[in-house]
């Protein structure tokens, strides 16, 4: 969807530095796949804004090629760039850039005007999708910062762009409005839009598929988050299994899971993968939680339960191996090694360990080990009460 090849963007240095140039981007190459969400990070002056301006056809490179949806825009005229920008790109800015004397509805319709023709009903529907239909006639000064940013999102999406560029989209928002905007961005990602987002917040960056760190106009570091996400998903599944063994309800707000993603976002991603389902809190009070407190509970699907059983089995077999066969005595070391094994053992290796140990039914702490195909018995439903501290054990 987006491909930059050997791109440089040079700017003249200060007048007193005769002949000097600033390399905002320096021989820069990057590919972004259709539907991918990329987070751009880096210190001030690293080239982040220059990169967004070039992808958004607001600027042209000094050297190199920029391909958007199969079209090289590097040498296009200003009018041609305007057309590509109107048809393919939606912008979400930190400073909003709303026309102060136009209503929210008119600000959205202005984007339609530059694309083709205005459609008031379509613009209203765009505002409704971001929860602002009842604020359509308000001017920016009558809207909160979060509401203004949602108007920006409606404006960015009104022409159905394939590419969304977000430059610090939550930089000026409080926590509540930040969550609203991030949920809208996650929805755009689910729709298959390609997102390039500049952010200084590592937690916000973790929502993306990939993080790119810029320094001095070059890529200094890249990180793909898929593997890290999978490990956090495993942690959530283990927690859900342990709560089920204790007969406890798993409330999202009360779950204790380590990882870069907030638990609520991890759960949302897991639900999309068919591992869990979320439902409103049941009407019955329990464990000191008042009825109707508005919290959500999460439960394993059959697919999630099987994956959780596999994780628990690997961990508890590893603990049995380290305790019985390797004679490790340190609880901390046993736990650390078992945590490593649960993420790297293959099914075949797990079955070999299980057979070697004689198909044990419990770990050293007495917690049940879910059986595997090599055991010749079916997986029992979780429900045995154990201490929460023994959920891995």
C-alpha positions as CSV (number, residue, x, y, z in Angstrom):
1,X,0.0,0.0,0.0
2,X,2.8,2.4,0.9
3,X,6.4,2.1,-0.3
4,X,9.2,4.6,0.0
5,X,12.4,3.8,-1.8
6,X,15.7,5.6,-1.2
7,X,13.8,8.7,-0.2
8,X,15.7,11.8,1.0
9,X,14.2,15.1,2.0
10,X,16.7,18.0,2.3
11,X,16.0,21.5,3.7
12,X,18.3,24.5,3.6
13,X,20.1,25.1,6.8
14,X,20.1,28.6,8.4
15,X,21.1,31.4,6.2
16,X,24.4,32.0,8.0
17,X,25.4,28.4,7.2
18,X,26.0,29.0,3.5
19,X,25.3,25.9,1.4
20,X,24.4,23.7,4.4
21,X,21.4,21.4,4.3
22,X,19.3,19.5,6.9
23,X,18.6,15.9,6.0
24,X,15.1,15.4,7.5
25,X,15.0,12.0,5.8
26,X,18.2,10.4,4.6
27,X,18.1,7.6,2.0
28,X,15.0,6.2,3.6
29,X,13.2,3.0,2.6
30,X,10.0,1.6,4.0
31,X,7.1,-0.7,3.0
32,X,3.7,-0.8,4.7
33,X,1.4,-3.6,3.7
34,X,-2.3,-3.0,3.0
35,X,-4.3,-3.1,6.3
36,X,-1.1,-2.7,8.4
37,X,-0.9,-0.3,11.4
38,X,2.5,1.2,11.8
39,X,3.5,3.4,14.8
40,X,6.3,5.9,14.1
41,X,8.3,7.0,17.2
42,X,11.5,9.0,17.7
43,X,12.9,12.2,19.3
44,X,12.1,15.7,18.1
45,X,13.7,16.3,14.7
46,X,14.1,12.7,13.8
47,X,12.0,13.0,10.7
48,X,8.5,11.8,11.9
49,X,6.5,14.8,10.6
50,X,8.5,14.9,7.4
51,X,7.6,11.2,6.8
52,X,3.9,11.8,7.4
53,X,3.9,14.9,5.1
54,X,5.5,13.0,2.3
55,X,3.2,10.0,2.6
56,X,0.2,12.4,2.8
57,X,1.3,14.3,-0.4
58,X,1.8,17.5,1.5
59,X,5.4,17.6,0.4
60,X,7.6,16.1,-2.2
61,X,11.0,14.3,-1.7
62,X,14.3,15.7,-2.8
63,X,15.2,12.2,-4.0
64,X,13.6,8.8,-4.3
65,X,10.3,7.2,-5.0
66,X,7.0,7.2,-3.0
67,X,4.4,4.7,-4.1
68,X,0.8,4.9,-2.8
69,X,-1.6,2.2,-3.8
70,X,0.5,1.4,-6.8
71,X,1.1,5.0,-8.0
72,X,4.5,6.8,-7.8
73,X,3.6,10.3,-6.4
74,X,7.2,11.6,-6.0
75,X,7.3,13.7,-9.1
76,X,3.6,14.7,-9.4
77,X,2.5,18.3,-9.8
78,X,0.8,20.1,-6.9
79,X,-2.6,19.6,-8.5
80,X,-2.0,15.9,-9.0
81,X,-0.9,15.6,-5.4
82,X,-4.1,17.3,-4.3
83,X,-6.1,14.8,-6.1
84,X,-4.3,11.8,-4.8
85,X,-4.5,13.2,-1.2
86,X,-8.2,13.8,-1.5
87,X,-8.9,10.3,-2.8
88,X,-6.5,8.1,-0.9
89,X,-5.5,9.7,2.4
90,X,-7.3,10.8,5.5
91,X,-5.5,13.0,8.1
92,X,-6.0,13.1,11.9
93,X,-3.9,15.8,13.5
94,X,-2.9,16.6,17.1
95,X,-4.0,20.2,16.7
96,X,-7.3,19.3,15.0
97,X,-7.1,22.0,12.3
98,X,-10.9,22.7,12.3
99,X,-12.2,25.8,10.8
100,X,-13.4,27.8,13.9
101,X,-16.4,29.5,12.4
102,X,-17.8,26.3,10.7
103,X,-20.0,23.8,12.6
104,X,-18.8,20.2,13.1
105,X,-21.1,19.2,10.2
106,X,-19.7,21.9,7.9
107,X,-16.1,20.9,8.8
108,X,-16.8,17.4,7.7
109,X,-18.6,18.6,4.5
110,X,-15.6,20.7,3.6
111,X,-13.6,17.6,3.1
112,X,-16.3,16.3,0.8
113,X,-16.1,19.6,-1.2
114,X,-12.5,19.2,-2.0
115,X,-13.0,15.6,-3.0
116,X,-16.1,15.7,-5.2
117,X,-19.4,17.1,-3.9
118,X,-21.0,17.6,-0.6
119,X,-23.6,15.3,0.9
120,X,-25.1,16.5,4.2
121,X,-26.7,13.2,5.1
122,X,-23.5,11.3,4.5
123,X,-21.6,13.8,6.7
124,X,-24.2,13.4,9.5
125,X,-23.7,9.6,9.3
126,X,-20.0,10.1,9.6
127,X,-20.5,12.2,12.8
128,X,-22.9,9.5,14.1
129,X,-20.3,6.9,13.7
130,X,-18.0,8.8,16.0
131,X,-20.8,9.5,18.5
132,X,-21.4,13.2,17.6
133,X,-24.6,13.4,15.6
134,X,-26.2,15.5,18.3
135,X,-23.3,17.9,18.2
136,X,-23.3,18.4,14.5
137,X,-24.3,22.1,14.6
138,X,-21.8,23.1,17.3
139,X,-18.7,25.1,16.3
140,X,-15.3,23.9,17.6
141,X,-15.2,26.3,20.5
142,X,-18.4,24.6,21.8
143,X,-16.8,21.1,21.7
144,X,-14.3,19.5,24.1
145,X,-10.9,18.4,22.9
146,X,-12.0,14.8,22.6
147,X,-15.1,15.9,20.6
148,X,-13.0,18.0,18.3
149,X,-10.7,15.1,17.6
150,X,-13.7,12.9,16.8
151,X,-14.8,15.5,14.3
152,X,-11.3,15.2,12.8
153,X,-11.7,11.4,12.5
154,X,-15.2,11.8,10.8
155,X,-13.6,14.4,8.4
156,X,-10.7,12.0,7.7
157,X,-13.0,9.1,6.9
158,X,-15.7,11.0,4.9
159,X,-14.1,10.2,1.5
160,X,-13.4,6.5,2.5
161,X,-9.6,6.7,2.3
162,X,-7.4,3.6,2.1
163,X,-4.7,5.3,4.1
164,X,-5.1,7.1,7.5
165,X,-2.3,9.3,8.7
166,X,-2.5,10.1,12.4
167,X,0.0,12.6,13.9
168,X,-0.1,12.4,17.7
169,X,-3.9,11.8,17.6
170,X,-4.2,11.5,21.4
171,X,-1.5,14.1,22.3
172,X,-3.9,16.7,23.6
173,X,-6.5,14.4,25.2
174,X,-7.3,13.3,28.7
175,X,-7.5,9.6,29.5
176,X,-11.2,9.2,28.8
177,X,-11.1,10.8,25.4
178,X,-7.8,9.1,24.5
179,X,-9.6,5.7,25.0
180,X,-12.5,6.8,22.8
181,X,-10.1,7.9,20.0
182,X,-8.0,4.8,20.3
183,X,-11.1,2.6,20.0
184,X,-12.1,4.4,16.8
185,X,-8.6,3.8,15.4
186,X,-8.8,0.1,16.3
187,X,-12.1,0.0,14.5
188,X,-10.5,1.5,11.4
189,X,-7.8,-1.1,11.6
190,X,-10.4,-3.9,11.8
191,X,-12.0,-2.4,8.7
192,X,-8.7,-3.1,6.8
193,X,-7.5,0.5,6.5
194,X,-3.7,1.2,6.4
195,X,-2.7,3.4,9.4
196,X,0.5,5.3,9.9
197,X,0.5,6.9,13.3
198,X,3.1,9.2,14.9
199,X,3.1,8.9,18.7
200,X,5.4,9.5,21.7
201,X,3.5,7.1,23.9
202,X,4.8,3.5,23.9
203,X,1.5,2.2,25.2
204,X,-0.4,3.8,22.3
205,X,2.3,2.5,19.9
206,X,1.7,-1.1,21.1
207,X,-1.8,-1.0,19.5
208,X,-0.1,-1.1,16.1
209,X,1.2,-4.1,14.3
210,X,4.7,-2.7,14.1
211,X,6.8,0.1,15.7
212,X,9.5,2.0,13.8
213,X,11.9,4.2,15.6
214,X,13.5,7.1,13.7
215,X,16.8,8.8,14.4
216,X,18.4,11.5,12.2
217,X,16.1,10.6,9.3
218,X,16.8,6.9,9.3
219,X,15.2,3.8,10.8
220,X,17.1,3.1,14.0
221,X,15.0,0.2,15.2
222,X,11.9,-1.9,14.2
223,X,9.7,-4.1,16.4
224,X,6.9,-6.4,15.3
225,X,4.4,-6.9,18.1
226,X,2.7,-10.1,17.1
227,X,5.0,-12.4,19.2
228,X,4.8,-10.2,22.3
229,X,1.0,-10.1,21.9
230,X,0.8,-13.9,21.8
231,X,2.8,-14.2,25.0
232,X,0.5,-11.8,26.8
233,X,-2.5,-13.7,25.4
234,X,-1.1,-16.8,27.0
235,X,-0.8,-15.0,30.3
236,X,-4.4,-13.9,30.1
237,X,-5.5,-17.5,29.2
238,X,-3.6,-18.8,32.2
239,X,-5.3,-16.3,34.5
240,X,-8.7,-17.3,33.1
241,X,-8.0,-21.0,33.7
242,X,-6.9,-20.3,37.2
243,X,-10.0,-18.3,38.0
244,X,-12.2,-21.0,36.5
245,X,-10.4,-23.6,38.7
246,X,-11.2,-21.5,41.7
247,X,-14.8,-21.0,40.6
248,X,-14.3,-17.3,40.4
249,X,-15.8,-14.8,37.9
250,X,-13.2,-13.2,35.7
251,X,-13.8,-9.4,35.7
252,X,-11.7,-7.5,33.2
253,X,-11.1,-4.6,35.7
254,X,-9.8,-7.1,38.4
255,X,-7.5,-9.3,36.3
256,X,-3.8,-9.2,37.2
257,X,-1.8,-9.9,34.0
258,X,1.6,-8.5,33.1
259,X,2.2,-7.2,29.6
260,X,2.6,-4.1,27.5
261,X,-1.1,-4.0,26.4
262,X,-3.8,-2.9,28.9
263,X,-5.8,-6.0,29.8
264,X,-9.0,-4.6,28.2
265,X,-7.2,-4.2,24.9
266,X,-5.6,-7.6,25.1
267,X,-9.1,-9.1,25.8
268,X,-10.5,-7.2,22.8
269,X,-7.8,-8.7,20.5
270,X,-8.4,-12.1,21.9
271,X,-12.1,-11.9,21.4
272,X,-11.4,-11.1,17.7
273,X,-9.3,-14.3,17.5
274,X,-12.2,-16.3,19.0
275,X,-10.3,-17.1,22.2
276,X,-12.7,-15.4,24.7
277,X,-16.1,-13.8,24.9
278,X,-17.2,-10.9,27.0
279,X,-20.6,-10.4,28.6
280,X,-22.1,-7.8,31.0
281,X,-21.7,-8.5,34.7
282,X,-24.3,-11.0,35.9
283,X,-27.1,-9.7,38.2
284,X,-26.0,-11.8,41.2
285,X,-23.7,-10.1,43.7
286,X,-20.5,-12.0,44.5
287,X,-17.3,-11.7,46.5
288,X,-18.2,-8.2,47.7
289,X,-19.0,-6.9,44.2
290,X,-22.2,-5.0,44.1
291,X,-25.0,-6.0,41.7
292,X,-25.0,-4.0,38.4
293,X,-21.6,-2.4,38.8
294,X,-21.2,-2.2,35.1
295,X,-18.1,-4.2,34.8
296,X,-17.6,-6.8,32.0
297,X,-16.7,-10.4,32.6
298,X,-14.7,-12.6,30.3
299,X,-15.0,-16.3,29.6
300,X,-13.0,-18.8,27.5
301,X,-14.4,-20.1,24.3
302,X,-13.8,-23.8,23.5
303,X,-10.9,-22.7,21.3
304,X,-9.5,-20.6,24.1
305,X,-10.0,-23.3,26.7
306,X,-8.0,-25.8,24.7
307,X,-5.2,-23.3,24.2
308,X,-5.2,-22.5,27.9
309,X,-5.1,-26.2,28.7
310,X,-2.1,-26.7,26.5
311,X,-0.3,-23.8,28.2
312,X,-1.1,-24.9,31.7
313,X,-0.1,-28.5,30.8
314,X,3.4,-27.4,29.5
315,X,4.0,-25.2,32.5
316,X,3.0,-27.8,35.1
317,X,4.8,-30.6,33.4
318,X,7.9,-28.4,33.3
319,X,7.6,-27.8,37.0
320,X,7.3,-31.6,37.6
321,X,10.3,-32.2,35.4
322,X,12.5,-29.7,37.2
323,X,11.4,-30.9,40.7
324,X,11.4,-34.7,40.2
325,X,14.1,-35.3,37.6
326,X,16.4,-32.3,37.8
327,X,16.1,-31.9,41.6
328,X,15.8,-28.1,41.5
329,X,14.9,-26.8,44.9
330,X,14.5,-23.1,44.4
331,X,10.9,-22.2,43.9
332,X,11.9,-19.0,42.0
333,X,14.2,-20.8,39.6
334,X,11.6,-23.6,39.0
335,X,8.9,-21.0,38.2
336,X,11.2,-19.0,35.9
337,X,12.3,-22.0,33.9
338,X,8.7,-23.3,33.7
339,X,7.6,-19.9,32.3
340,X,10.2,-20.2,29.6
341,X,9.2,-23.7,28.7
342,X,5.5,-22.9,28.4
343,X,6.2,-20.6,25.4
344,X,8.8,-22.8,23.6
345,X,7.8,-26.4,24.0
346,X,6.3,-28.1,20.9
347,X,3.4,-30.6,21.2
348,X,5.8,-33.4,20.5
349,X,8.3,-32.4,23.1
350,X,5.5,-31.9,25.7
351,X,4.2,-35.4,25.0
352,X,7.7,-36.9,25.4
353,X,8.2,-35.1,28.7
354,X,4.8,-36.3,29.9
355,X,5.6,-39.9,28.9
356,X,9.0,-39.7,30.5
357,X,7.4,-38.6,33.8
358,X,4.8,-41.3,33.6
359,X,1.8,-39.1,32.7
360,X,1.5,-37.3,36.1
361,X,-1.9,-36.1,37.0
362,X,-0.7,-33.2,39.3
363,X,2.1,-30.7,39.5
364,X,4.4,-30.6,42.6
365,X,1.8,-28.3,44.3
366,X,-1.1,-30.6,43.7
367,X,-2.7,-28.7,40.9
368,X,-4.2,-30.9,38.1
369,X,-2.2,-31.2,34.9
370,X,-4.5,-31.2,31.9
371,X,-4.0,-34.5,30.0
372,X,-2.7,-34.7,26.4
373,X,-3.2,-37.2,23.6
374,X,-0.4,-39.4,25.0
375,X,-2.2,-39.8,28.3
376,X,-5.2,-41.8,27.0
377,X,-7.7,-39.8,28.9
378,X,-9.9,-36.8,28.1
379,X,-9.3,-33.3,29.4
380,X,-11.2,-32.7,32.6
381,X,-13.3,-29.5,32.9
382,X,-11.6,-26.9,35.0
383,X,-13.2,-26.4,38.4
384,X,-10.9,-27.9,41.0
385,X,-10.3,-25.3,43.7
386,X,-6.6,-24.4,44.1
387,X,-4.8,-21.4,45.5
388,X,-4.4,-18.5,43.1
389,X,-0.7,-18.5,43.7
390,X,-0.6,-22.0,42.3
391,X,-2.3,-21.3,39.0
392,X,0.9,-22.1,37.0
393,X,2.1,-24.7,39.4
